[in-house]
């Protein structure tokens, strides 16, 4: 809990200093097509940016805390509270596969195991995580277009629920 509190506090400081907003602006060309349902400037984008930055830098514990914060923000925007939104699914896919530039944990484990060059795996890890992220984003974007996964308009949801209730 202490680590989570530390990283959430650090995120709060970054938000107050405007760093998260700045990063969100810089990453907007990438984030906008990935998260079209999130209003521009919403705190959810800032939380997503902070989580992505932590994952890219290989900061596992901080990424977990920031990922939880991002999901809370995405749930706040979700009109259907019992169903994950497209933005939540996209974030989860990116978060799970996440590009890692500095695999700090892997380097530390290799160093403690006596590796002569613990950082020699960085290139392979960047390639593997880049490919996994591209595949994850492609999969989630394809799946959200399939009729079975499309969100129904609210009137249609009401009609279908009445049919089920009367059923």
C-alpha positions in Angstrom: 0.0 0.0 0.0 2.9 2.3 0.7 4.3 2.1 -2.8 0.8 2.7 -4.3 0.4 5.7 -2.1 3.8 7.0 -3.1 3.1 6.7 -6.8 -0.4 8.1 -6.6 1.0 11.0 -4.6 3.7 11.6 -7.3 1.0 11.5 -10.0 -1.0 14.1 -8.0 2.1 16.4 -7.9 2.7 15.9 -11.7 -1.0 16.8 -12.3 -0.7 19.9 -10.1 2.5 20.9 -11.9 0.9 20.5 -15.3 3.2 17.7 -16.4 0.4 15.2 -17.0 -1.5 17.8 -19.0 1.6 18.5 -21.1 2.3 14.9 -21.7 -1.4 14.3 -22.7 -1.1 17.2 -25.2 2.1 15.8 -26.7 0.6 12.3 -26.9 -2.8 13.5 -28.2 -2.1 12.5 -31.8 -1.6 8.9 -30.7 -4.3 8.8 -27.9 -7.1 10.5 -29.9 -7.6 7.6 -32.4 -7.1 5.0 -29.6 -9.6 6.7 -27.2 -12.1 8.6 -29.3 -14.8 8.4 -26.5 -12.7 10.3 -23.9 -13.3 14.1 -24.0 -10.2 16.2 -24.7 -8.6 17.3 -21.5 -10.4 14.8 -19.3 -8.5 13.5 -16.3 -8.8 10.0 -17.7 -6.3 10.9 -20.4 -3.9 12.2 -17.9 -4.2 8.9 -15.8 -3.7 6.9 -19.0 -0.6 8.9 -19.9 0.9 8.5 -16.5 0.3 4.7 -16.6 1.8 4.4 -20.1 4.8 6.3 -19.0 5.4 4.1 -16.0 5.0 1.0 -18.1 7.4 2.3 -20.8 10.0 3.0 -18.1 9.5 -0.5 -16.6 8.2 0.8 -13.3 5.9 -2.2 -12.4 4.5 -1.2 -9.0 3.9 2.4 -10.0 2.2 1.3 -13.3 -0.2 -0.9 -11.3 -1.3 2.0 -9.0 -1.6 4.4 -12.0 -3.4 1.8 -14.0 -6.0 1.4 -11.3 -6.4 5.2 -11.2 -6.9 5.3 -15.0 -9.6 2.5 -14.8 -11.4 4.5 -12.1 -11.4 7.6 -14.3 -12.6 5.5 -17.3 -15.4 4.0 -15.2 -16.5 7.5 -14.2 -17.0 8.2 -18.0 -18.7 4.9 -18.6 -22.4 5.2 -19.2 -23.0 1.5 -18.7 -21.4 0.8 -15.4 -21.8 -3.0 -15.5 -20.1 -3.3 -18.9 -16.5 -2.3 -19.8 -16.4 0.6 -22.3 -14.4 0.5 -25.5 -11.9 2.9 -23.9 -11.5 0.5 -20.9 -10.9 -2.5 -23.2 -8.4 -0.5 -25.3 -6.6 0.7 -22.2 -6.5 -2.8 -20.8 -5.1 -4.2 -24.0 -2.4 -1.6 -24.2 -1.6 -1.9 -20.5 -1.4 -5.7 -20.6 0.9 -5.7 -23.7 2.7 -2.4 -23.0 5.8 -1.3 -24.9 8.8 -1.4 -22.4 11.9 0.7 -23.2 13.7 0.1 -19.9 12.9 -3.4 -18.5 14.2 -2.4 -15.0 13.0 -5.6 -13.3 14.5 -7.9 -15.9 17.8 -6.1 -15.8 17.9 -6.2 -12.0 17.1 -10.0 -12.0 19.8 -10.6 -14.6 22.3 -8.5 -12.7 21.6 -10.3 -9.4 22.0 -13.7 -11.3 25.5 -12.6 -12.3 24.9 -11.9 -16.0 28.0 -10.4 -17.7 25.7 -8.0 -19.6 22.3 -7.7 -17.9 21.0 -5.1 -20.3 21.8 -7.0 -23.5 18.1 -8.1 -23.7 16.8 -4.5 -24.1 16.6 -4.6 -27.9 14.7 -7.9 -28.0 12.3 -6.7 -25.2 11.6 -3.5 -27.1 10.8 -5.5 -30.3 8.7 -8.1 -28.5 6.7 -5.5 -26.5 6.2 -3.3 -29.5 4.8 -6.2 -31.6 2.6 -7.4 -28.7 1.2 -3.9 -28.3 0.5 -3.5 -32.0 -1.3 -6.9 -32.1 -3.3 -6.0 -28.9 -4.5 -2.7 -30.3 -5.4 -4.2 -33.6 -7.3 -7.0 -31.9 -9.3 -4.7 -29.6 -10.1 -2.2 -32.5 -11.3 -5.1 -34.7 -13.4 -6.7 -31.9 -15.1 -3.4 -31.0 -16.4 -3.2 -34.5 -18.0 -6.6 -34.5 -21.8 -6.4 -34.1 -21.8 -8.7 -31.0 -19.5 -6.2 -29.2 -21.0 -2.9 -30.4 -22.8 -0.8 -27.9 -26.5 -0.7 -28.3 -28.3 2.7 -28.3 -30.0 3.2 -25.0 -33.5 2.9 -26.5 -32.5 -0.5 -27.9 -31.1 -1.6 -24.5 -34.4 -0.6 -22.8 -36.5 -2.5 -25.4 -34.4 -5.6 -25.2 -34.4 -5.7 -21.4 -38.2 -5.4 -21.5 -38.4 -8.3 -23.9 -36.2 -10.4 -21.6 -38.3 -9.4 -18.5 -41.5 -10.3 -20.3 -40.0 -13.3 -21.7 
